[in-house]
Amino acid sequence: MVASRRAAVRAASPALVAGVKAALTVLSVALAGALGALAAGSVLMARKVVTPARRLADTRILALDTAAQTITLSRTADTELPGRYGLFTTGSSDYIKLGSVLSEDATSVKRKLLTHIPADARLEPEAAFSGWYYDRPEQLHLPFTPELIGSTVGPCPAWLFPAGGGDTWVIQVHGRGTTRAECLRAVPVFHALGITSLVVSYRNDAEAPRSRSGTYTLGATEWRDVDAAVGFARRRGARRIIVMGWSMGGAIALQLALNSPHGDAIAGLILESPVVDWRTVLNFQARAERVPGAVSRLAMEALQTEWASPLTRAGAAIRLDQLDIVARAAELRHPVLILHSDDDGFVPSDASHGLVAARPDLVEMQVFEVARHTKLWNYDQERWSNSIGTWLTAQGIIAD
């Protein structure tokens, strides 16, 4: 009996071993495939973060009434907002201004047109809602000159709006995936306070020159172009300079404040819907797009790794620790005003609140609600403008 069992085991062993090997091969292939998919997803996410992207449609034109000068859009969290906005379109117009909400239902919003649309206009359905409002400097009806700011990547276009005695300037820094026109809303506010505005561009924003990689570094190098603008302002007579950053422009402004050799001329920072810590933003956006946590974590590691930069196309490692200003709050030496909506929807306000908690001696925050991302001026222009004026007065930058 024992001999027969041993014979059976010996007979079965080759088949058993072969089966185990086959199972291990299948598992190995499956594991390799899963790891490959994870790595590929991480690289794609990392590339998306640093690659300048064109503006994407986020709403549809459902109806256009040229007799009543109204437009009906598909309803989104942005298109339902009260206030004045803009709409990027294609067809006979490429940009139109929008006024107040006239009516709405579960799927659509009717708004007043503030740009006259002729009866023969033809607009394609796909459109992009915007907080810009002004899209050209001429629309402000203020004196301005086009300028070129010399930086290490080449001449960066800018608009200069002189005001007051010319010794106090604000340098406006736009956000990711947009251009300097984003900042035009703020120019009249500062002009009325006697502050000269310099509205700048920076590398890879489609107006300024490209860097070698042609990609963003999330503020890690872009601040150098803004630093060149600070030097330009000083040569033109500026003695006190405020830097105002919008969204990623906030991250750039903070890097400038920490690294600029012109720090003694910087009187303070104003940050609108700012990126204060990129990890907070990237984790939020990954969750919103249902990206697995492992993919987003690997993507952030890839961005920070030199050997992965050819894959991510970032050009070089981006040290997210260096861009975490909550962690570096002790290094701040300039007063900061943050304007942020708690329902931003794109750049969460958590890190802004964290910076206030870390440096209440330097950082003040005006918390908005409903206003969404970089649309605080559009939603409540009076409060937005008054917050800036009150803070500038409190800092002694302008007279009471």
Secondary structure as UniProt FT lines:
FT   HELIX           2..50
FT   STRAND          59..65
FT   TURN            66..69
FT   STRAND          70..74
FT   TURN            77..80
FT   STRAND          85..88
FT   STRAND          95..104
FT   STRAND          108..113
FT   TURN            119..120
FT   STRAND          126..130
FT   HELIX           137..140
FT   STRAND          145..151
FT   TURN            152..153
FT   STRAND          154..161
FT   TURN            164..165
FT   STRAND          168..173
FT   TURN            176..177
FT   HELIX           180..186
FT   HELIX           187..192
FT   TURN            193..194
FT   STRAND          196..200
FT   TURN            203..204
FT   TURN            218..222
FT   HELIX           223..235
FT   TURN            236..237
FT   STRAND          240..246
FT   HELIX           248..259
FT   TURN            261..262
FT   HELIX           263..265
FT   STRAND          266..272
FT   HELIX           278..288
FT   TURN            289..290
FT   HELIX           293..303
FT   HELIX           306..308
FT   HELIX           309..312
FT   HELIX           320..323
FT   TURN            325..328
FT   HELIX           329..331
FT   STRAND          336..341
FT   TURN            342..343
FT   HELIX           350..358
FT   TURN            360..362
FT   STRAND          363..368
FT   TURN            373..374
FT   HELIX           376..379
FT   HELIX           381..394
FT   TURN            395..396
//
